[in-house]
Amino acid sequence: MGYEKSMAAAANAQTEKSIEDIFSYAARLLNGGASRSQIEVALSERGLAASSSAIVLDNLFRVKALKAAGLGDIITGGLWCLAGILITALTYAAASSESGGGTYFVAWGAVVFGGYQALRGSVRLAKCAIGGAR
C-alpha cells in the first residue's frame, strides 16, 4: 500500500511539473509577443489538445488582464493620492504665508480614495503572483 501511494505521489508530481512547463512555455511565447493563434499552434506541436490549449491561453490572458488592471489601479490611485497631498500642501502654504493666517483645503477625499485604489491594485498584483501567474 505504501508503494502505491508513493508511486501515485510521484506521478502526480510529474503531472504538475508537466503542467507548469506548459504554462511557462506559453507565457514565454506570450511575453515574446506571439499571438493567441501562434501560441495555439506551438502548443499543438508539443502534443497538447486544442481544448487544453484553450484552457491554458484563457488563464494566461486572464492573468495578463488582471496584472494590467492592478498596475492601472496603482498608477491612478497614486496620482489621486499625490494630487490630494499636493492640493493640501499648496493651500496650507498659501494660508500660512498670510499675516493673519488663512484658510486652507484638506483634500482628504482624494488622498483616501487614491490610497484605497492603489492598495486595491497592489492586492490584484499580489494575487497574480501568489497564484503562480507569469
N, C-alpha and C positions, 0 to 999 in steps of 0.2 A: 504494500500500500504506500509506503514512504517513497519507493522508487517511482511509482506512477505519479505521485504529487510533484516530485522534483522534475520529472520529465515534462509534466504539464506546465510547471512554472517556467522551465527553460523554453518551451515552445511559445508560451505567452510573451516572455521577454524578447524572443526573436521576432515575433509578430509586431510588438510595439516598436522595436528598432526599425523594422522594415517600414512601418507607417511613418515614423519620424523621418526616415531617409527620403521617403516620397514627398512629404511636406517640405522638407528642406530643399530638395531639388526643385520643386515647383516654385518655392519662394525665391530661390536664386534666379530662376528664369523671369519671374515677375519683376523682381528688383532690377534685373538687367534690361527691362523694357520690352519683354516679349508680350505679345497679345494673348488674349484668352485662347483663341484658336491655335496659336503656335504652341502654347503650353499643353493643350489637349492632345495635339499631335505627338509632342515629345513624351507625354505620359503614356500614350497608347503604344509608342515604340518601345517603351520599357515594360510592356505587357499589362498595363493597367486597363481595366474595363472602362467603357465610356461612362457608366453610371458612377463608378468610383472616382473617375477624373472630375466629374461634375461636382461631387461632394467636396473633394479637395479644393477645387477652384472657388466654389461658393464660400467655403470657410476662409480661404486666403483673401478674397475680395471683401468679405465682411470685416475681417480684422483690419485690412487696409483702410476701409471707410471709418472704422472706429478710431483708428490712430489719427486720421486726418481730422475727425470731429474733435477728438481730445486736444490736439495741438491747436486747432482753431479756437476752442474754448479757452485755452491757456492764454493765447495771444490777445483775444478780445477782452477777456476778463482782466488781464494785466493792464491793458490800455485804459479800461474803465477805472480801475483802481488808481492807476497813476494819474489820470485826469482829475479824479476826486481829490487826491492828495495835493496836486498842483493848484487846483482852484482854492482849496482851503489855505494853503501856504501863501499864495499870492494875495488873497483878500485879507488875510491876517497881517501880512507885511504892510499892505496899504493902510489898514486900520491903525496899526501901531505907529505908523510914521506921522499921524496927525497929532497936533498938540494936545488936544483934549481926549485923545483916544478915538475910537471909531467902531463901526460895526463891520463884522466880517462874516463870511459864509462858510459853514462847515458842510462840505459835500459828503456827508456820511453815507447817503444812499448809493452814490457811485462807488465809494470805497467798499461797502459791504457787498453790493451786487457784483462788482468786479472780482473781489476776493472769492466769493462763492463760485462764480463761473470759472475762475482759474483753478480752484480746488476741484471742481467737478471734472474739468479737463484732465487734471493730474490723476484722478481716480480712474478715468477711462483709459488713460495710457498705462496705468499700473495693472488694470485688469487684462489688458492685451499682453503685458509682459508676464504676468502670473500664469496666464493661460497657455504660455509657451508659444505665443504668436511671433511671427517673424517681423 
